[in-house]
Amino acid sequence: MQRRVVLLFFLLVCGGSFCHAQSALRTMKHLEKGQLGKVIKVLERTTSKDPADPANNFILAHYYIHPQLSYEAIDSAHFHIKRAREGYQLIDEKKLKKYHRKGMDSLKIEQLSDKIDSLAFLASLELNSEVGYNDFIEKYPGSIQIEEAIELRNEVAYQNALAEKTPVAMQEFFRKYPEAKQAKEAKDAFETLYYEQKTQSKTVERFKDYLRERPQSVYADEAAWELLKITSAGANQSIFEAFKEQYPKTEAAKIATTLLNHMSDKAFNPELMVHVKNNTYHFYDISNKKLLGFELPGVITDSCRWIKEVLIRTSGKKGDTWYLKNGEVFMEGPVNDIVYLGSGFFKAKYPDQYKKQLLHISQDKQLSQSALDFIAIDDYSFAKKENNGWQLISLLGEEILKNTVDSIWKINDVYFFRQDKKMAVTTISDLRKEGRNDLKSLALLYTDYEILEDGMLWLTSNNYQTVLDASLKPVIPLQEAEIDRVAQGWTIFKNGQYEFLDNNFAPLYNRKFDKVHSRNNIIALKAEGKWAVSDMGNLIFPDFRFDSVRLFNSWITFGTTADEKELIFHEGKNTKLADNEIFKLLNSHNEALEEDIEQIRFVDIINDKGYHKIYNGYGKLIHEGSQLNIGVLTSGLLQITRDNKRLLLDSAGVKLVENLDAIGNLQEGLIPLLKNKKFGALIVSNQKLIPYISVAKIQPFLKDSIFIYRKDGLSGLINAEGKEILTNEFNTIEYVNDSMAIVSKDDDLKLINIYTKEVIINGIVDIEKVVFKLKSYYILRINSGYGLIDQLGETLIPFIFNSLEAYFTKEEIIWMAERSISEIDYQVLAYFDQNGTLLFREGLTNEEYLKTVCD
């Protein structure tokens, strides 16, 4: 049977004569009876003579879809019905009538064509495959089932792509079938699968690769957020800035911007002055010099008139409410505790909650966390307490440590972690993560630490010690030894001997020592039973000749041998001591010399007869004598008393003044001198002598040039030569500037010019001096009221107020003034800046004013 099918198909394709083909139509009755053999015989004859005849093709189409052939030749039937349709359209009217009489017309051709299409579609349905549907769509484009076939094809292809679970399969689907209703789902699925596959490892590089390849995808924001969280571990300002620049259109960039904008509280925490008006509190922003556009009832101020805390707290019938300083509500309801941690974050504890909440001032929920407690470690990290210990986290809550610890803290740029009795140290670079699962393990090696002055870190672990530099790189390796920092370098005591390293960690003298002592830049070294002394400023090989040494400071050392005692002046000539001599380093307990104490370099050698020899720091003998009482006045001056007469001596041995009755301690650059019951003074800076004309200690008015003296119970001014500038007619004189003073006489205070005696302000009742950033201001009260002058004597605030007070902000002084109008129960409140410029004024009732000033 198959051979005949192939033969007939071949004959039709190859052509033949066009005659008697209509006789093929008579075989329909054989087809209906299933007599396919008779049909074949007729068709072999008719098709050989006229293969293009529509009738032949019409019957062949019927033949190929006969049930006995199991519909295996549907495509052949489709081929012949198509040829039948084409041939039918070309025949003339006469032949049409013959075909009609034989049972073939255009309607029956179309009906048969539809049947063939349906059978082909059913075959595709049975296969239910992308290939099968595509075959049908390609071969039967005009069938009524074509739309359904396309939909079924798309669904099968989409399900196949889904089953593969690869972005390539999804991409191939919407490439091949862009008009499919599943195309959008496929694109979405592609994005999901591609994102999941690309970022499966959750590493920084994979997220960066994804954002580089798919910057516009629906997962770009999620990828950027994940990337920001990971890189926030061990972050600093530059990392957040770089993220903003690289991914500016992402939501994560907005979060990074929010964090950066709130790192310093200057942007959102201006200092506010408050006043009460109409039973509500009003706020004046000192930093931005403006009255804020909101008012609140029941404000709880930090201190009277001020709010310096980050939040404004109010109390009402429904409980407390906390506001931002732009008037927005930040928190409300019962809160046990709220603490500002810095970087825009607060921690708060609600009474009905077990854990504390970490909240950001932006109120962005993505920046909120909860834990038992939070501690700010630095601007970019917190310690978070959980049931099992403390975890180090970033500002975005990214966990950094593989295991929790007992405590976390930071000194300088070093992070410290303690667990039980062991400790680990890291720097910020060690905390940066390469991926979500890149949690850091800690080397808990050490038991104690010390931060050294030069930023290095000394660490010990049982009997082992090491020294790390500021980046935690070892500069002295971990070893079983005692390591000590000295001014000249390092000592390492190991195996009973000392090794000496300089500040560059290079060994000195290329040998080991039995003992090492150091003081300032002087070292004493012991080897083979003898001591040597060396000055680090003059590194010559030490001479081991002393039996004992004693280091005092950077300029003198005492050494002994079996036969000699010697004072070693490191910047001068050494001096040997006799057997009956002792020595004493001279010093002073005057607090005015505290900063200069290291520069006092005098030594007194005394024998058993009470004879003194005084040397300066260079080993020069500058004075000697018996029964001397010696006092240090400055690093360059001594007073020497003998027989109740005092001598002023400089460090070179020059006698500046002799036969004094008394010498006072250094005070404000002067050394008071008393001679014949009159006071003069020595100006230390230039060693000029102020004449003996005062009955009390001379006081400086203008450093080293103008001085206050007393005579006949009253004060005046003189210059360094003793020439009178202002006659002695005042009870007190107070410096205002180089040419002005506030003077008192018989309880009368006034501001005058010291050279012309011109009275600038008279009738001063009260005075208060205010100093801020090295500038002096004077709040003065005269008969007309309080006012303000600066150190130039210029009036900054007029003398019309009932009160005037200074309030200090971080950057400047604010002057708060009040003027009462008692007749109408009214007070005018005014704020001035430090230069006296009016910032704000408001009229208040007496009750409102009392509330404002907390009275």
Sequence and secondary structure as in RCSB ss.txt:
>XXXX:A:sequence
MQRRVVLLFFLLVCGGSFCHAQSALRTMKHLEKGQLGKVIKVLERTTSKDPADPANNFILAHYYIHPQLSYEAID
SAHFHIKRAREGYQLIDEKKLKKYHRKGMDSLKIEQLSDKIDSLAFLASLELNSEVGYNDFIEKYPGSIQIEEAI
ELRNEVAYQNALAEKTPVAMQEFFRKYPEAKQAKEAKDAFETLYYEQKTQSKTVERFKDYLRERPQSVYADEAAW
ELLKITSAGANQSIFEAFKEQYPKTEAAKIATTLLNHMSDKAFNPELMVHVKNNTYHFYDISNKKLLGFELPGVI
TDSCRWIKEVLIRTSGKKGDTWYLKNGEVFMEGPVNDIVYLGSGFFKAKYPDQYKKQLLHISQDKQLSQSALDFI
AIDDYSFAKKENNGWQLISLLGEEILKNTVDSIWKINDVYFFRQDKKMAVTTISDLRKEGRNDLKSLALLYTDYE
ILEDGMLWLTSNNYQTVLDASLKPVIPLQEAEIDRVAQGWTIFKNGQYEFLDNNFAPLYNRKFDKVHSRNNIIAL
KAEGKWAVSDMGNLIFPDFRFDSVRLFNSWITFGTTADEKELIFHEGKNTKLADNEIFKLLNSHNEALEEDIEQI
RFVDIINDKGYHKIYNGYGKLIHEGSQLNIGVLTSGLLQITRDNKRLLLDSAGVKLVENLDAIGNLQEGLIPLLK
NKKFGALIVSNQKLIPYISVAKIQPFLKDSIFIYRKDGLSGLINAEGKEILTNEFNTIEYVNDSMAIVSKDDDLK
LINIYTKEVIINGIVDIEKVVFKLKSYYILRINSGYGLIDQLGETLIPFIFNSLEAYFTKEEIIWMAERSISEID
YQVLAYFDQNGTLLFREGLTNEEYLKTVCD
>XXXX:A:secstr
 HHHHHHHHHHHHH    SSGGGGGGGHHHHHHT HHHHHHHHHHHHHH TT HHHHHHHHHHHT GGGTTTTHH
HHHHHHHHHHHHHTTS HHHHHHHHHHT  HHHHHHHHHHHHHHHHHHHHHH SHHHHHHHHHH TTSTTHHHHH
HHHHHHHHHHHHHHT HHHHHHHHHH TTSTTHHHHHHHHHHHHHHHHTTT BHHHHHHHHHH TTSTTHHHHHH
HHHHHHTTT  HHHHHHHHHHSTTSHHHHHHHHHHHTSSGGGT   EEEEEETTEEEEEETTTTEEEEEEESSEE
 SBTTEE SSSEEEEETTEEEEE TTS EEEES  SEEEEEETTEEEEE TT SSEEEEETT  GGG EEESEEE
EEETTEEEEEETTEEEEEETT  B BSS BSEEEEETTEEEEEETTEEEEE GGGG  SBTT  B     BSEEE
E TTS EEEEETTEEEEE TT  EEEEEEESEEEEETTEEEEEETTEEEEEETTS BSTTS BSEEEEETTEEEE
EETTEEEEEETTS       BSEEEE SSSEEEEE SS EEEEETTS  EEE TTEEEEE     GGGGGGGGG 
 EEEEEETT EEEEEETTS EEEEEES EEEEEETTEEEEEETTEEEEEETTS EEEEEESEE   BTTEEEEEE
TTEEEEEETTTTEEEEEEESS  EEEETTTEEEEEETTEEEEEETT  EEEEEEESEEEEEETTEEEEEETTEEE
EEETTT  EEEEEE EEEEEEETTEEEEEEEETTEEEEEETT  EEEEEEESEEEEEE SS EEEEEEEEEGGGT
EEEEEEE TT  EEEEEEEEHHHHHHHTT 
